[in-house]
Amino acid sequence: MMMQAGSIPAAQHRPLIIVAAVARNGVIGAGNALPWRLGSDLARFRALTMGRPLIMGRKTFESLPPARAGGKGRLPGRSLVVLTRSGFATSPDDGEVLQARDLAGAIGLADELARRDGAGEIVIAGGDDVFSQALPLVSGLHLTLVDASPEGDAFFPAIDNSVFHEVSREAHQPGPRDDHAFVFVDYERRQPAASQLKPQAGQESYGGT
């Protein structure tokens, strides 16, 4: 299903949050993959996103582990809205996967899913282009700060401390499934998010890595 561009009043959709893992140098990906092994972050991602609709770019969707035949989708327990310029084929094994041409349309679809499922938030799950587009609209950030500076080709946008303030921080040493130490950090927006999202005239937004 594809949804056309439009403006989405913030008061009419569920709050948006970002969930991401970010290295010291801002890297979030390399070659459409995570440049680290961090099982603790994957567990936190699952806990923060379970039961909520996720918005992501096509490349991020394609980087997910393939769904098992007859299974419950690439991310079981979560519906996905994928930003894509031209559409792509999905398998029933991928789970519930909707497609949108721009972020406004994706938010509209995700909000319908959230209302249907009783979810209180919509998760922005990457990649870098999607994070950059969504940052002015989100009410909070749930970040895993990875104690590493790997090379990469996808970066998290800069966080303006005058817009977001830190509300919690938990430092952790590497566990048995982790390559690096890490810190769980949560941010909240100081002021209400932008009231509307409007695509630029004559342009079509789509998901990156």
C-alpha contacts under 8 A as a table, 3 or more apart, distances in Angstrom:
res1	aa1	res2	aa2	distance
1	M	98	L	5.61
1	M	99	Q	5.51
1	M	100	A	7.32
2	M	87	G	7.71
2	M	98	L	7.26
2	M	99	Q	5.09
2	M	100	A	4.80
2	M	101	R	6.59
3	M	99	Q	7.17
3	M	100	A	4.90
3	M	101	R	6.26
3	M	102	D	7.96
3	M	105	G	5.24
3	M	106	A	7.29
3	M	109	L	7.66
4	Q	100	A	7.07
4	Q	101	R	6.27
4	Q	102	D	7.33
4	Q	105	G	5.82
5	A	101	R	6.86
5	A	102	D	5.87
5	A	103	L	7.73
5	A	104	A	5.84
5	A	105	G	5.31
5	A	198	K	7.92
5	A	199	P	6.68
5	A	204	E	7.99
6	G	104	A	5.70
6	G	105	G	6.37
6	G	197	L	7.79
6	G	198	K	6.28
6	G	199	P	7.02
7	S	104	A	6.02
7	S	196	Q	5.97
7	S	197	L	5.12
7	S	198	K	4.80
7	S	199	P	7.50
8	I	12	Q	7.32
8	I	13	H	7.52
8	I	104	A	6.09
8	I	107	I	7.50
8	I	108	G	6.96
8	I	196	Q	5.45
8	I	197	L	5.65
8	I	198	K	7.53
9	P	12	Q	5.51
9	P	13	H	7.13
9	P	195	S	5.59
9	P	196	Q	4.71
9	P	197	L	7.18
10	A	13	H	5.63
10	A	14	R	7.82
10	A	15	P	7.78
10	A	137	L	7.86
10	A	193	A	7.36
10	A	194	A	7.06
10	A	195	S	5.00
10	A	196	Q	5.83
11	A	14	R	7.85
11	A	195	S	7.25
13	H	107	I	7.69
13	H	108	G	7.49
13	H	111	D	5.72
14	R	111	D	6.09
14	R	114	A	7.38
14	R	120	G	6.23
14	R	121	E	5.31
14	R	122	I	6.31
15	P	120	G	7.25
15	P	121	E	5.04
15	P	122	I	6.17
15	P	138	V	6.87
15	P	139	S	6.26
16	L	121	E	5.84
16	L	122	I	4.82
16	L	123	V	5.87
16	L	124	I	6.88
16	L	137	L	6.97
16	L	138	V	4.63
16	L	139	S	5.83
16	L	140	G	7.20
17	I	121	E	6.94
17	I	122	I	6.25
17	I	123	V	5.05
17	I	124	I	5.96
17	I	138	V	5.23
17	I	139	S	5.87
17	I	140	G	4.94
17	I	141	L	5.67
17	I	142	H	7.46
18	I	123	V	5.74
18	I	124	I	4.73
18	I	125	A	6.29
18	I	131	F	7.48
18	I	135	L	7.91
18	I	138	V	6.95
18	I	140	G	6.52
18	I	141	L	4.79
18	I	142	H	6.05
18	I	143	L	7.80
19	V	45	F	6.92
19	V	48	L	7.69
19	V	123	V	6.80
19	V	124	I	6.50
19	V	125	A	5.85
19	V	141	L	6.16
19	V	142	H	4.83
19	V	143	L	5.85
20	A	28	I	7.79
20	A	45	F	7.88
20	A	125	A	6.70
20	A	126	G	7.50
20	A	142	H	6.60
20	A	143	L	5.07
20	A	144	T	6.35
21	A	28	I	6.29
21	A	41	D	7.32
21	A	143	L	5.52
21	A	144	T	4.41
21	A	145	L	5.96
21	A	146	V	6.80
22	V	25	N	7.91
22	V	26	G	5.60
22	V	27	V	5.83
22	V	28	I	5.09
22	V	143	L	6.92
22	V	144	T	6.08
22	V	145	L	5.05
22	V	146	V	5.84
22	V	155	F	7.98
22	V	156	F	6.77
23	A	26	G	5.10
23	A	27	V	5.20
23	A	28	I	6.47
23	A	145	L	5.73
23	A	146	V	4.57
23	A	147	D	6.31
23	A	148	A	5.57
23	A	149	S	5.73
23	A	150	P	7.32
24	R	27	V	7.39
24	R	145	L	6.85
24	R	146	V	6.37
24	R	147	D	6.11
24	R	148	A	5.81
24	R	149	S	5.42
25	N	148	A	7.78
25	N	149	S	5.29
25	N	150	P	7.63
26	G	149	S	7.96
26	G	155	F	5.25
26	G	156	F	5.46
26	G	157	P	7.75
27	V	30	A	7.88
27	V	149	S	7.37
27	V	150	P	6.99
27	V	151	E	7.22
27	V	152	G	5.72
27	V	153	D	7.21
27	V	154	A	5.82
27	V	155	F	4.45
27	V	156	F	6.43
28	I	34	L	6.75
28	I	35	P	7.62
28	I	128	D	7.75
28	I	152	G	7.28
28	I	154	A	5.59
28	I	155	F	5.27
28	I	156	F	6.23
29	G	32	N	5.99
29	G	33	A	5.45
29	G	34	L	4.89
29	G	35	P	5.94
29	G	152	G	5.59
29	G	153	D	6.22
29	G	154	A	4.96
29	G	155	F	7.04
29	G	209	T	7.74
30	A	33	A	5.39
30	A	34	L	6.26
30	A	35	P	5.87
30	A	151	E	7.03
30	A	152	G	4.19
30	A	153	D	5.16
30	A	154	A	6.37
31	G	152	G	7.34
31	G	153	D	6.87
32	N	59	K	6.82
32	N	60	T	7.07
32	N	63	S	6.15
32	N	209	T	6.01
33	A	63	S	6.35
34	L	37	R	7.55
35	P	150	P	6.70
35	P	151	E	7.90
35	P	152	G	7.42
36	W	179	D	6.57
36	W	180	H	7.95
37	R	177	R	7.05
37	R	178	D	5.59
37	R	179	D	5.45
37	R	180	H	7.96
38	L	41	D	5.48
38	L	42	L	6.65
38	L	177	R	6.06
38	L	178	D	4.21
38	L	179	D	6.05
38	L	180	H	7.21
39	G	42	L	5.05
39	G	43	A	6.28
39	G	177	R	4.94
39	G	178	D	5.60
40	S	43	A	5.13
40	S	44	R	6.32
40	S	175	G	7.35
40	S	177	R	6.98
40	S	178	D	6.70
41	D	44	R	5.01
41	D	45	F	6.04
41	D	144	T	6.65
42	L	45	F	4.98
42	L	46	R	6.20
43	A	46	R	5.15
43	A	47	A	6.31
44	R	47	A	5.04
44	R	48	L	6.12
45	F	48	L	5.24
45	F	49	T	6.04
46	R	49	T	5.31
46	R	50	M	5.65
47	A	50	M	5.67
49	T	52	R	5.43
49	T	53	P	7.60
49	T	54	L	7.47
49	T	78	R	7.22
49	T	123	V	6.74
50	M	77	G	5.81
50	M	78	R	5.85
51	G	77	G	5.55
51	G	78	R	5.29
51	G	79	S	7.89
51	G	117	D	7.52
51	G	119	A	6.51
52	R	78	R	5.75
52	R	79	S	7.04
52	R	114	A	6.49
52	R	117	D	7.91
52	R	119	A	5.45
52	R	120	G	7.58
52	R	121	E	6.49
52	R	122	I	6.06
52	R	123	V	6.81
53	P	78	R	5.68
53	P	79	S	4.81
53	P	80	L	5.77
53	P	81	V	7.30
53	P	110	A	5.74
53	P	111	D	7.98
53	P	113	L	6.46
53	P	114	A	6.19
53	P	119	A	7.76
53	P	121	E	7.86
53	P	122	I	5.53
53	P	123	V	6.26
54	L	78	R	6.98
54	L	79	S	6.29
54	L	80	L	4.90
54	L	81	V	6.05
54	L	110	A	7.17
54	L	122	I	6.21
54	L	123	V	4.76
54	L	124	I	5.90
54	L	125	A	6.24
55	I	80	L	6.05
55	I	81	V	4.80
55	I	82	V	5.90
55	I	83	L	7.44
55	I	106	A	6.72
55	I	107	I	7.62
55	I	110	A	7.20
55	I	122	I	7.59
55	I	123	V	6.19
55	I	124	I	4.98
55	I	125	A	5.85
55	I	126	G	7.46
56	M	60	T	6.20
56	M	61	F	6.59
56	M	80	L	7.49
56	M	81	V	6.45
56	M	82	V	5.12
56	M	83	L	6.18
56	M	124	I	6.33
56	M	125	A	5.20
56	M	126	G	5.01
56	M	127	G	6.52
56	M	130	V	6.79
56	M	207	G	6.61
57	G	60	T	5.30
57	G	61	F	6.33
57	G	82	V	5.40
57	G	83	L	4.75
57	G	84	T	6.71
57	G	126	G	6.21
57	G	127	G	5.95
57	G	129	D	7.99
57	G	130	V	6.50
57	G	206	Y	6.77
57	G	207	G	3.48
57	G	208	G	5.29
57	G	209	T	6.46
58	R	61	F	5.01
58	R	62	E	6.18
58	R	82	V	5.73
58	R	83	L	5.79
58	R	84	T	5.71
58	R	207	G	5.64
58	R	208	G	6.76
58	R	209	T	7.35
59	K	62	E	5.00
59	K	63	S	6.19
59	K	127	G	7.56
59	K	207	G	7.13
59	K	208	G	6.04
59	K	209	T	4.79
60	T	63	S	5.06
60	T	64	L	6.74
60	T	126	G	6.38
60	T	127	G	5.88
60	T	208	G	7.38
60	T	209	T	5.35
61	F	64	L	5.52
61	F	82	V	7.00
62	E	65	P	7.98
64	L	74	R	6.53
64	L	75	L	8.00
65	P	74	R	6.31
66	P	74	R	5.97
66	P	94	D	7.60
67	A	71	G	6.54
67	A	72	K	7.46
67	A	73	G	5.27
67	A	74	R	4.55
67	A	75	L	7.99
67	A	93	D	5.76
67	A	94	D	5.53
68	R	71	G	5.01
68	R	72	K	7.72
68	R	73	G	7.34
68	R	74	R	7.84
68	R	93	D	6.62
69	A	93	D	5.72
70	G	93	D	5.89
71	G	93	D	6.07
72	K	75	L	7.51
72	K	76	P	5.06
72	K	77	G	7.47
72	K	93	D	6.73
72	K	94	D	7.35
72	K	95	G	5.83
73	G	76	P	5.10
73	G	92	P	7.88
73	G	93	D	5.38
73	G	94	D	4.16
73	G	95	G	3.81
73	G	96	E	7.25
74	R	93	D	7.64
74	R	94	D	5.19
74	R	95	G	6.55
75	L	78	R	5.87
75	L	79	S	7.83
75	L	95	G	7.72
76	P	95	G	7.41
78	R	96	E	7.88
79	S	95	G	7.24
79	S	96	E	5.19
79	S	97	V	6.26
79	S	113	L	7.50
80	L	96	E	6.27
80	L	97	V	4.80
80	L	98	L	6.21
80	L	110	A	7.91
81	V	97	V	5.81
81	V	98	L	4.71
81	V	99	Q	5.47
81	V	100	A	6.91
81	V	106	A	6.11
81	V	109	L	7.18
81	V	110	A	6.49
82	V	97	V	7.06
82	V	98	L	6.17
82	V	99	Q	4.78
82	V	100	A	6.17
82	V	106	A	7.31
82	V	207	G	7.53
83	L	99	Q	5.91
83	L	100	A	5.02
83	L	101	R	5.66
83	L	102	D	6.13
83	L	103	L	7.03
83	L	106	A	6.85
83	L	206	Y	5.17
83	L	207	G	4.88
84	T	87	G	5.53
84	T	88	F	7.73
84	T	99	Q	6.61
84	T	100	A	6.18
84	T	101	R	5.40
84	T	102	D	7.54
84	T	206	Y	5.21
84	T	207	G	5.99
85	R	101	R	5.45
85	R	102	D	7.95
85	R	204	E	7.41
85	R	205	S	7.46
85	R	206	Y	5.58
85	R	207	G	7.96
86	S	101	R	7.56
87	G	99	Q	6.90
90	T	94	D	6.59
90	T	97	V	7.54
91	S	94	D	5.31
91	S	95	G	7.70
92	P	95	G	5.82
92	P	96	E	7.79
94	D	97	V	7.00
98	L	109	L	7.78
99	Q	106	A	7.35
100	A	103	L	7.36
100	A	105	G	5.62
100	A	106	A	5.18
100	A	109	L	7.92
101	R	105	G	6.67
101	R	106	A	7.47
101	R	204	E	6.88
101	R	205	S	6.64
101	R	206	Y	6.13
102	D	105	G	5.46
102	D	106	A	6.24
102	D	199	P	7.53
102	D	204	E	6.24
102	D	205	S	4.70
102	D	206	Y	5.50
103	L	106	A	4.86
103	L	107	I	6.07
103	L	130	V	7.79
103	L	133	Q	7.64
103	L	134	A	7.75
103	L	205	S	6.76
103	L	206	Y	7.34
104	A	107	I	5.25
104	A	108	G	6.36
104	A	197	L	6.09
104	A	198	K	6.92
104	A	199	P	7.27
105	G	108	G	5.06
105	G	109	L	6.30
106	A	109	L	5.17
106	A	110	A	6.01
107	I	110	A	5.01
107	I	111	D	5.93
107	I	122	I	7.99
108	G	111	D	5.22
108	G	112	E	6.45
109	L	112	E	5.20
109	L	113	L	6.44
110	A	113	L	5.02
110	A	114	A	6.07
110	A	122	I	6.66
111	D	114	A	4.90
111	D	115	R	6.10
111	D	122	I	7.10
112	E	115	R	5.25
112	E	116	R	6.17
113	L	116	R	5.07
113	L	117	D	6.08
114	A	117	D	5.18
114	A	118	G	5.68
114	A	119	A	4.64
114	A	120	G	6.82
114	A	121	E	7.11
114	A	122	I	7.01
115	R	118	G	5.15
115	R	119	A	6.38
116	R	119	A	7.88
119	A	122	I	7.66
124	I	130	V	7.57
124	I	131	F	7.00
124	I	134	A	7.38
125	A	131	F	7.63
126	G	129	D	7.38
126	G	130	V	5.46
126	G	131	F	5.61
126	G	207	G	7.94
126	G	208	G	7.73
126	G	209	T	7.01
127	G	130	V	5.39
127	G	131	F	6.11
127	G	154	A	7.55
127	G	207	G	6.90
127	G	208	G	5.48
127	G	209	T	4.43
128	D	131	F	5.06
128	D	132	S	6.17
128	D	154	A	5.85
128	D	155	F	5.80
128	D	156	F	5.78
128	D	157	P	7.31
128	D	208	G	6.22
128	D	209	T	6.03
129	D	132	S	5.16
129	D	133	Q	6.26
129	D	206	Y	7.94
129	D	207	G	6.12
129	D	208	G	5.04
129	D	209	T	7.13
130	V	133	Q	5.13
130	V	134	A	6.02
130	V	206	Y	7.67
130	V	207	G	5.65
130	V	208	G	6.51
131	F	134	A	5.16
131	F	135	L	5.81
131	F	156	F	7.03
131	F	157	P	7.01
132	S	135	L	5.47
132	S	136	P	7.96
132	S	156	F	7.59
132	S	157	P	5.78
133	Q	136	P	7.08
134	A	137	L	5.31
134	A	138	V	6.30
135	L	138	V	5.52
136	P	193	A	6.38
136	P	194	A	6.19
137	L	193	A	4.93
137	L	194	A	5.38
137	L	195	S	7.92
137	L	197	L	7.78
138	V	141	L	7.59
138	V	189	R	7.66
138	V	193	A	6.24
139	S	188	E	6.04
139	S	189	R	5.24
139	S	192	P	7.34
139	S	193	A	6.29
140	G	164	F	7.78
140	G	186	D	7.33
140	G	187	Y	5.43
140	G	188	E	4.40
140	G	189	R	5.85
141	L	186	D	5.61
141	L	187	Y	4.95
141	L	188	E	6.53
142	H	184	F	7.41
142	H	185	V	6.10
142	H	186	D	4.62
142	H	187	Y	6.57
143	L	184	F	5.92
143	L	185	V	5.25
143	L	186	D	6.17
144	T	182	F	6.53
144	T	183	V	5.60
144	T	184	F	4.64
144	T	185	V	6.24
145	L	182	F	5.47
145	L	183	V	5.01
145	L	184	F	6.35
145	L	185	V	7.18
146	V	180	H	6.69
146	V	181	A	6.44
146	V	182	F	4.55
146	V	183	V	6.66
147	D	180	H	5.86
147	D	181	A	5.34
147	D	182	F	5.41
147	D	183	V	7.93
148	A	180	H	6.83
152	G	155	F	7.62
154	A	209	T	6.78
159	I	163	V	7.93
159	I	164	F	7.21
160	D	163	V	5.38
160	D	164	F	6.26
161	N	164	F	5.02
161	N	165	H	5.87
162	S	165	H	7.28
162	S	190	R	7.56
163	V	189	R	5.79
163	V	190	R	5.48
163	V	191	Q	6.84
164	F	187	Y	5.95
164	F	188	E	5.40
164	F	189	R	4.36
164	F	190	R	5.50
165	H	187	Y	5.35
165	H	188	E	5.58
165	H	189	R	6.43
165	H	190	R	6.52
166	E	169	R	7.73
166	E	185	V	7.16
166	E	186	D	5.92
166	E	187	Y	4.38
166	E	188	E	6.54
167	V	185	V	7.70
167	V	186	D	5.72
167	V	187	Y	5.52
167	V	188	E	6.73
168	S	184	F	7.89
168	S	185	V	5.67
168	S	186	D	5.28
168	S	187	Y	7.32
169	R	183	V	6.71
169	R	184	F	5.60
169	R	185	V	4.51
169	R	186	D	6.65
170	E	183	V	5.43
170	E	184	F	5.06
170	E	185	V	6.59
171	A	181	A	7.86
171	A	182	F	6.11
171	A	183	V	4.26
171	A	184	F	6.45
172	H	181	A	5.86
172	H	182	F	5.43
172	H	183	V	5.88
173	Q	180	H	7.36
173	Q	181	A	4.52
173	Q	182	F	6.58
174	P	177	R	7.54
174	P	178	D	5.08
174	P	179	D	6.38
174	P	180	H	5.31
174	P	181	A	4.62
174	P	182	F	7.20
175	G	178	D	5.17
178	D	181	A	7.46
189	R	192	P	6.89
189	R	193	A	7.41
192	P	195	S	7.93
194	A	197	L	7.35
199	P	203	Q	6.94
199	P	204	E	7.09
199	P	205	S	7.29
200	Q	203	Q	5.47
200	Q	204	E	7.56
